[in-house]
Every structure is written in structure tokens, then in C-alpha cells.
Amino acid sequence: MILVENLNDIEKPYKNAVITIGNFDGIHIGHQALFYETNEKANALGGTSIVMTFEPHPIRVLKSNEHPPLITLYEQKVELIERSGIDVTICVPFTLQFAAIPAREFVEDILVKRIGMKAIVVGNDYTFGKDREGNLDLLQTYAEDLGFEVIVADWIQTANSQTDRISSTRTRKLVMEGRVIEAQKMLGRNYQIRGLVTTGRNRGGKLLGFPTANIILHDELCPKTGVYAVTVECLNNLYQGVANIGYSPTFGDTQFTVEVHILDFDQNIYGQKIRVNFVERIRDEIKFPGIAELAEQIKKDIEKARAILS
């Protein structure tokens, strides 16, 4: 996949470009359906499948104090788009100046003339241009004038409802509530966080007998506090693990931490990047009378995690 991070880097229009446009936070199965249709149409035209997305997320520019945590950070979003088989990802640096581009100019000058769009795949709530002045009706008008096709993809409904659609908002809510099994059904994969392993408070191995990898979250969505069965991508391998998210109440802490005990693992990974995939929530965070009781509970958590992950 080709990654373009500036519109000015596009030297000539792509051949029979088929494009889908959006923030695509989470790359949930609704987004994946758009990518599938984009690929299918591009194959039919013998053309190029393109995803256009934005960095930072537009709401962070337009409403800087109201933005939600991201389900997928930029690095992971690009990886997931590439995994879907898209030919080109165009990531537009989102600024107030870009947001002010009128709808007609955006479609004619950027999509048609610069990118070479022959078809666009959108959801039925798609809006575009300054102040979201563009909608499907206007897009169809431009299509007839400028010679491209508009393909409106159906919403993907949630498993238990014919009215609720899969969305980033619903996915985010599930993760924040710790309902990671349900989030997995929205995403088509386990929810993942990633980060560098940092020095913790030297309690896991020394005091409890269970060394942990501590990672610091910067901007991404964090599941509800508690203990989770997880898998850990580390050193080009996949391991089973138990993650604790929270404030270590047994120790009377107030500092928020994400700690991962990797099962059957004894390597030094300080400074290494790891990826933690949340499979199932095991329990709430609990304040125990002492270290011995906490250690005994961790043993039970590990046994349960092994059963879940086996």
C-alpha cells in the first residue's frame, strides 16, 4: 500500500480512482465494509482503491476541548487499512484552513482533478465541505456534472438489533465499560492498546512474584479499570497474559497504571514496544487486606486467563 501524507505529493491523478472518505476511528466492521466495496469497484474498473482519512481527527481541531479518546491511533489505523487490501491511503493533515474548503472545491479540485476519482463509496450519512454543507443529494449533483459514480453502502447493523448500527461511538462506549467481548464483535478483532514498556514501581516481581510490563497510554481509549485476559504481541511473538488497569488499591495508590503480566515469559523488554489485545474482562479491581491475599488472587486470575485463552 502507498501512504500519502500530503495532497501536494500527488504528482498525477490515479488510474480510475475509487475512493472512500472518513475519519475511520476504530476501523470497525462497518468501515471494513466500505473498504471492501471500494476494492471491489476499483477491481471492476481496473483502477486504484483509495482511502482518504485525516490526522489529527477533525473533532480535535474543530472542538479541541471535547474530543473523545481514539479507538485507533494513527499508526494502527494505517496498518489496518493496509490489511484490508486498499491500494493507497491518503492522510490529509486536518487544519482549520482545510476545513474551510467549500464542498464544490473539495470535490472538483481535490477529488476529481487531483486524485482522479471515478467513483466514491460513502455511507448514507456522509457530509463534506465547509460547515458540512455537502450531503448525498449535493454529491449526486456533482457526480452528474463532473462524471463520477456515487455508491452508497448499507449500514452494518449490530448483531442484536435491526435499528442500531455499528459505529465508532458504540464501540468506544463498550470499551469504556469493559465490555471487550462485545467490542470485539464490532471491530472484528480484539481491542488493542500499544506502547513502550517503562519502569514501574518494582512491586510485581519483587513483592508479588508476578513481574509486569508497565505501559503508558498517551491518547488512546482505555478499557474500564479491572483485570483482563489478554494476548501480548512482543518480540515478534504472541503470548498469553493478564492485564491490570487501575490504581492498585491494595497499595493505596492514586496513580493510574496499565500493567501486564506475560505468562511463561522471563525476558527483559524495557524500552520495547508491545501490543496488548483485550480478550475478556475477569473482574473488578479490588482492595485486598494485604500482599499475600493479592498474590493469591493473582494466581486465580492467571488460572482463569489460561482457561479463557486456551
C-alpha positions as CSV (number, residue, x, y, z in Angstrom):
1,M,0.0,0.0,0.0
2,I,1.1,3.5,-0.8
3,L,0.8,6.1,2.0
4,V,0.4,9.7,1.0
5,E,0.6,12.3,3.9
6,N,0.3,15.4,1.8
7,L,-2.0,16.2,-1.1
8,N,0.8,18.1,-2.8
9,D,2.7,14.8,-3.0
10,I,0.2,13.5,-5.6
11,E,2.0,14.2,-8.9
12,K,-0.7,12.9,-11.2
13,P,-4.3,11.5,-10.9
14,Y,-4.6,7.8,-10.1
15,K,-5.9,5.5,-12.7
16,N,-9.7,5.1,-12.3
17,A,-9.6,6.1,-8.7
18,V,-12.3,4.7,-6.4
19,I,-12.3,6.5,-3.0
20,T,-13.9,6.3,0.4
21,I,-13.5,9.1,2.8
22,G,-13.8,9.3,6.6
23,N,-12.2,9.5,10.0
24,F,-12.4,5.7,10.4
25,D,-11.6,5.7,14.1
26,G,-11.6,2.1,15.1
27,I,-11.7,0.6,11.6
28,H,-14.7,-1.4,12.8
29,I,-16.6,-3.8,10.5
30,G,-18.7,-1.0,9.1
31,H,-15.6,0.7,7.9
32,Q,-14.2,-2.6,6.7
33,A,-17.4,-3.0,4.6
34,L,-16.7,0.4,2.9
35,F,-13.1,-0.7,2.1
36,Y,-14.4,-3.9,0.7
37,E,-16.8,-2.1,-1.7
38,T,-14.1,0.3,-2.6
39,N,-11.8,-2.6,-3.5
40,E,-14.5,-4.3,-5.5
41,K,-15.4,-1.3,-7.5
42,A,-11.7,-0.5,-8.2
43,N,-11.2,-4.1,-9.4
44,A,-14.2,-3.8,-11.7
45,L,-12.8,-0.6,-13.2
46,G,-9.2,-1.9,-13.4
47,G,-8.4,1.1,-11.2
48,T,-7.0,2.2,-7.8
49,S,-8.7,1.8,-4.4
50,I,-8.1,4.7,-2.2
51,V,-9.0,5.6,1.4
52,M,-8.8,9.3,2.4
53,T,-8.6,9.9,6.1
54,F,-7.4,12.8,8.4
55,E,-4.8,13.4,11.0
56,P,-5.4,14.7,13.6
57,H,-9.1,13.6,14.0
58,P,-11.1,16.6,12.7
59,I,-13.1,17.0,16.0
60,R,-9.7,17.6,17.7
61,V,-9.2,20.7,15.6
62,L,-12.8,21.9,15.5
63,K,-13.7,21.2,19.1
64,S,-10.3,20.9,20.9
65,N,-11.8,20.5,24.4
66,E,-14.5,18.0,23.6
67,H,-12.7,15.3,21.7
68,P,-13.1,11.6,22.7
69,P,-10.1,9.3,23.2
70,L,-9.1,7.5,20.0
71,I,-10.0,3.8,19.4
72,T,-7.1,3.5,17.0
73,L,-4.1,5.7,16.9
74,Y,-2.7,6.8,13.5
75,E,-0.1,4.1,13.3
76,Q,-2.6,1.3,13.9
77,K,-5.2,2.9,11.7
78,V,-2.8,2.8,8.7
79,E,-1.9,-0.8,9.4
80,L,-5.5,-1.9,9.5
81,I,-6.3,0.0,6.3
82,E,-3.3,-1.7,4.6
83,R,-4.5,-5.1,5.9
84,S,-7.9,-4.5,4.1
85,G,-6.2,-4.6,0.7
86,I,-6.5,-0.9,-0.2
87,D,-4.0,0.4,-2.8
88,V,-3.5,3.9,-1.5
89,T,-4.2,5.7,1.8
90,I,-4.2,9.5,1.6
91,C,-3.9,11.0,5.1
92,V,-4.8,14.7,4.9
93,P,-3.3,17.0,7.6
94,F,-6.5,18.4,9.0
95,T,-6.4,22.1,9.7
96,L,-8.9,25.0,10.0
97,Q,-7.8,26.0,6.5
98,F,-8.7,22.6,5.1
99,A,-12.0,22.6,7.0
100,A,-12.9,25.9,5.3
101,I,-12.7,24.4,1.7
102,P,-16.2,24.7,0.1
103,A,-17.9,21.5,-0.9
104,R,-17.7,22.1,-4.6
105,E,-14.0,22.9,-4.5
106,F,-13.2,19.8,-2.4
107,V,-15.0,17.5,-4.8
108,E,-13.9,19.1,-8.1
109,D,-10.4,20.3,-7.4
110,I,-9.2,17.7,-4.9
111,L,-11.1,14.5,-5.5
112,V,-11.7,14.7,-9.3
113,K,-8.8,16.7,-10.7
114,R,-6.0,15.9,-8.3
115,I,-6.9,12.4,-7.3
116,G,-8.7,11.2,-10.4
117,M,-11.9,10.0,-8.7
118,K,-14.2,7.9,-10.9
119,A,-16.3,6.6,-8.1
120,I,-16.9,7.3,-4.4
121,V,-18.1,4.9,-1.8
122,V,-19.9,6.5,1.2
123,G,-22.4,5.8,4.0
124,N,-25.8,7.4,3.8
125,D,-25.0,10.0,6.4
126,Y,-21.9,11.3,4.6
127,T,-21.3,15.1,4.7
128,F,-18.4,17.1,3.4
129,G,-17.0,20.6,2.8
130,K,-17.1,23.8,4.8
131,D,-19.6,23.6,7.7
132,R,-20.7,20.2,6.3
133,E,-22.6,21.9,3.6
134,G,-22.3,18.9,1.3
135,N,-24.7,15.9,1.6
136,L,-25.6,12.9,-0.6
137,D,-28.0,15.0,-2.8
138,L,-25.4,17.6,-3.5
139,L,-22.7,14.9,-4.1
140,Q,-25.0,13.2,-6.6
141,T,-25.5,16.6,-8.4
142,Y,-21.7,17.0,-8.6
143,A,-21.4,13.4,-9.9
144,E,-23.7,14.1,-12.8
145,D,-21.8,17.3,-13.6
146,L,-18.3,16.0,-13.1
147,G,-18.6,12.4,-14.3
148,F,-18.2,10.1,-11.4
149,E,-20.3,7.5,-9.7
150,V,-21.7,7.7,-6.1
151,I,-22.0,4.3,-4.4
152,V,-24.0,4.4,-1.1
153,A,-23.1,1.5,1.2
154,D,-25.6,0.0,3.6
155,W,-25.1,0.4,7.3
156,I,-23.9,-2.7,9.1
157,Q,-26.3,-3.5,11.9
158,T,-25.4,-4.8,15.4
159,A,-26.0,-8.4,16.0
160,N,-28.9,-7.9,18.3
161,S,-30.7,-5.0,16.6
162,Q,-32.1,-4.1,13.2
163,T,-32.0,-0.4,14.1
164,D,-28.7,0.1,15.9
165,R,-25.7,0.3,13.5
166,I,-22.1,-0.4,14.2
167,S,-20.3,2.9,14.9
168,S,-17.2,4.3,16.5
169,T,-19.3,5.8,19.2
170,R,-20.9,2.5,20.2
171,T,-17.6,0.7,20.0
172,R,-15.9,3.4,22.2
173,K,-18.7,3.0,24.8
174,L,-18.3,-0.7,25.0
175,V,-14.6,-0.5,25.6
176,M,-15.0,2.2,28.3
177,E,-17.5,-0.1,30.0
178,G,-15.1,-3.0,29.9
179,R,-17.3,-5.0,27.6
180,V,-14.4,-6.1,25.4
181,I,-16.1,-9.2,24.1
182,E,-18.9,-7.1,22.6
183,A,-16.4,-4.6,21.3
184,Q,-14.7,-7.5,19.5
185,K,-17.8,-8.2,17.6
186,M,-17.9,-4.5,16.4
187,L,-14.3,-4.4,15.5
188,G,-13.8,-7.9,14.0
189,R,-10.7,-8.2,16.3
190,N,-9.8,-7.7,19.9
191,Y,-9.4,-4.2,21.1
192,Q,-5.7,-3.3,21.3
193,I,-3.6,-0.8,23.1
194,R,0.1,-0.4,22.4
195,G,3.1,1.4,24.0
196,L,6.7,1.2,25.3
197,V,7.4,-0.8,28.3
198,T,8.5,1.5,31.1
199,T,9.9,1.1,34.6
200,G,7.2,0.5,37.1
201,R,7.2,0.6,40.9
202,N,9.1,-2.7,41.3
203,R,6.3,-4.4,43.0
204,G,5.1,-7.1,40.6
205,G,8.1,-9.3,40.7
206,K,9.7,-8.4,44.0
207,L,6.7,-8.2,46.2
208,L,4.1,-10.4,44.5
209,G,6.1,-12.8,42.4
210,F,4.5,-11.8,39.2
211,P,6.6,-9.4,37.1
212,T,4.7,-6.9,35.0
213,A,5.3,-4.9,31.9
214,N,4.1,-1.3,32.5
215,I,3.0,0.8,29.6
216,I,1.9,4.4,29.4
217,L,-1.1,5.4,27.3
218,H,-0.9,8.7,25.6
219,D,-4.1,9.4,23.6
220,E,-5.9,6.1,23.1
221,L,-9.1,4.8,24.6
222,C,-8.5,2.7,27.7
223,P,-10.8,-0.1,28.9
224,K,-12.6,0.2,32.3
225,T,-10.4,-0.4,35.3
226,G,-10.1,-4.1,36.2
227,V,-8.3,-7.3,35.4
228,Y,-8.4,-8.8,31.8
229,A,-7.3,-11.9,30.0
230,V,-5.1,-10.6,27.2
231,T,-2.7,-11.6,24.5
232,V,0.5,-9.7,24.1
233,E,2.4,-9.1,20.9
234,C,6.1,-8.8,21.8
235,L,9.4,-9.6,20.2
236,N,7.7,-10.9,17.1
237,N,5.8,-13.5,19.2
238,L,2.3,-13.8,20.7
239,Y,2.0,-14.5,24.4
240,Q,-0.9,-15.0,26.8
241,G,-1.2,-12.6,29.7
242,V,-3.2,-10.9,32.4
243,A,-3.6,-7.1,32.4
244,N,-4.5,-4.9,35.4
245,I,-5.8,-1.4,34.7
246,G,-6.3,1.0,37.5
247,Y,-4.9,2.4,40.7
248,S,-3.6,-0.6,42.7
249,P,-6.0,0.0,45.7
250,T,-4.3,-2.6,47.9
251,F,-1.2,-0.3,47.9
252,G,-3.3,2.9,48.4
253,D,-2.1,4.4,45.1
254,T,-3.6,7.2,43.2
255,Q,-1.5,6.9,40.1
256,F,-3.3,5.2,37.1
257,T,-1.3,2.3,35.6
258,V,-1.6,-0.3,32.9
259,E,0.4,-3.4,34.0
260,V,0.6,-6.7,32.0
261,H,1.9,-10.0,33.4
262,I,3.0,-12.0,30.4
263,L,2.6,-15.7,31.1
264,D,5.6,-18.1,30.8
265,F,7.9,-15.2,29.9
266,D,11.1,-14.0,31.5
267,Q,12.9,-11.7,29.1
268,N,13.9,-8.1,29.7
269,I,11.7,-5.9,27.5
270,Y,12.2,-2.4,28.9
271,G,12.0,0.1,26.1
272,Q,10.3,-2.4,23.8
273,K,7.0,-1.7,22.1
274,I,4.3,-4.2,22.9
275,R,0.7,-4.6,21.8
276,V,-2.0,-5.8,24.2
277,N,-5.2,-7.3,22.9
278,F,-8.1,-7.4,25.3
279,V,-10.0,-10.7,25.2
280,E,-12.2,-10.8,28.2
281,R,-12.7,-8.9,31.5
282,I,-12.1,-11.2,34.5
283,R,-13.0,-9.0,37.5
284,D,-13.1,-5.5,39.0
285,E,-10.1,-4.1,40.8
286,I,-10.3,-4.9,44.5
287,K,-8.6,-3.7,47.6
288,F,-7.2,-6.7,49.5
289,P,-6.2,-6.8,53.2
290,G,-2.6,-7.4,52.3
291,I,0.0,-8.5,49.8
292,A,-0.5,-12.2,50.5
293,E,-4.2,-12.1,49.6
294,L,-3.5,-10.1,46.5
295,A,-0.9,-12.6,45.3
296,E,-3.3,-15.4,45.9
297,Q,-5.9,-13.7,43.8
298,I,-3.4,-13.0,41.0
299,K,-2.8,-16.8,40.9
300,K,-6.5,-17.3,40.4
301,D,-6.6,-14.6,37.7
302,I,-3.8,-16.3,35.8
303,E,-5.7,-19.7,36.0
304,K,-8.8,-18.1,34.7
305,A,-6.9,-16.3,31.9
306,R,-5.3,-19.5,30.8
307,A,-8.7,-21.1,30.6
308,I,-10.2,-18.2,28.6
309,L,-7.2,-18.1,26.2
310,S,-6.7,-21.8,25.8
